[in-house]
Structures are given as C-alpha cells and as structure tokens.
Amino acid sequence: MAAGSALEDDQLKEKLARAELAALTNQDLTVLDKELAVLRQEVASRKEAATGAEARLRSRDICAPIAGQALRYEFVIGELVRPESVLFEIFGGDRQILKLRISERYATRVAVGNRYRARLASYRGMTAPWFTGEIQQLRNVIQSEGQSTYRVAHCTFNARGRPVPPGTTAEAHVYYGKTCLWFYLFGMG
C-alpha cells in the first residue's frame, strides 16, 4: 500500500513537471526580448552619459601654462577684494620676473621700456652683483599696503646662472631718461 501511494505521488509530480514544462515552452518570449532590448538601450544611454561626463570633466582640466609654484594669498571673511587684488602668483619656473613697487609719487615718470639695475637681498656685500633689465609691463592701478601706495612694474630679469629663491627682495634703481630715477629724485642727476 505504501508503494502504491508513492507511485501515485511520483505520477503526480511527473504531471506537474510536464505542465510546468509546457507552460515554459508555450510562454511568449517576445516580452522578454523586448525587456532585453530596453535594458540594452538603457545601458547604451548610460554609456553615452558617462562619455559625456568624462568629456565635460576633461574640458575643465586646468593645465599650467608655465612651470613654477603657485602662491595663494589669504583673505579674511568680509575683507574687500577689488579687481586689482592679487589672488594667486606663480613663482619659479624657467622665466624669472622682477616685480618692482614704484611709489605712487613717481609712478607717472616710469614707463615701459625704462631700464633698471637691481641688487638682490640674497647677495650682500661690496662684491654683490647688479642685475639689469627693463620694464616690460606696468599695472594700470595704484595699489596700497598699509600707508604706502604704489604701482607694480613687471621687469625682465636675467639671473646670469645664479640661484635666486622665489620671493627674494631687491633694491632697484630705475633709469628715467638718461639718469637714474633715484639720482633724479634727489636732484643729483
């Protein structure tokens, strides 16, 4: 009797398996194919979005136009930052520039092309070398720092193979016409 009931259970299981097989083989696969096509389109659109995002990211890459170190000036909250305020400066690299602060009092006497000679603070003593060059650019604004007001002049600079650390200060004599500006100012030229 146990064997007969086990046989009936097995026959029932076989009938259920055949019915399930028939249901699976008779199933409409076009729905699944459509779902697969939609998923493929979604993957393609996401790949396009990723490619577009990569292109936008590459377009925002900032590449340094020159070699050197960037110096960022710090400001406090509420401090007035004007268009003439310097936010960043680049020091070092292959090309060296001497920045002179021309007092506002004498700013109109100095022009692009004027020659200068300067003695750097990093070279001291009687045999300290003089470096020469000319003014290449003058800023069009008068800047202030504390009580002093000045105009910034950017000059060519040739270190003649000597090491000059960035930020080195210098004492410069700007030539106005045929005489040194300092001689002119003190009535000696």
Residue pairs with C-beta under 8 A, 6 or more apart in sequence:
64 90
66 90
66 93
66 94
66 95
67 92
67 93
67 94
68 90
68 91
68 92
68 93
68 166
69 90
69 91
69 92
69 166
70 88
70 89
70 90
71 88
71 89
71 90
71 91
71 166
71 167
72 87
72 88
73 85
73 86
73 87
73 88
73 89
75 81
81 87
83 141
84 139
84 141
84 143
91 166
91 167
92 166
96 157
96 158
96 159
96 164
97 154
97 155
97 156
97 157
98 116
98 118
98 131
98 133
98 154
98 155
98 156
98 157
98 170
98 172
99 152
99 153
99 154
99 155
100 116
100 118
100 135
100 152
100 153
100 155
100 170
100 172
100 174
101 148
101 150
101 151
101 152
101 153
102 110
102 138
102 150
102 151
102 152
102 153
102 174
103 148
103 149
103 150
104 142
104 149
104 150
104 151
106 181
106 185
107 138
107 142
107 150
107 151
109 176
109 181
109 184
110 135
110 138
110 151
110 153
110 174
110 176
110 181
111 135
111 138
112 135
112 136
112 137
112 138
113 134
113 135
114 134
114 135
114 174
114 175
114 176
114 181
115 132
115 133
115 134
115 135
115 174
115 175
116 132
116 133
116 134
116 135
116 155
116 172
116 173
116 174
116 175
117 130
117 131
117 132
117 172
117 173
117 175
118 130
118 131
118 132
118 133
118 170
118 171
118 172
118 173
119 128
119 129
119 130
119 131
119 170
119 171
119 172
120 128
120 131
120 164
120 168
120 169
120 170
121 168
121 169
121 170
121 171
122 164
122 165
122 168
123 129
123 162
129 160
129 162
131 157
131 158
131 159
131 160
131 170
132 158
133 155
133 156
133 157
133 158
134 155
134 156
135 153
135 154
135 155
135 174
136 154
136 155
136 156
137 153
137 154
138 151
138 152
138 153
138 154
139 151
139 152
139 153
139 154
141 151
142 149
142 150
142 151
143 149
143 150
143 151
143 152
144 150
153 174
173 180
173 181
173 182
174 180
174 181
174 182
175 181
176 184
177 184
179 189
180 189
183 189
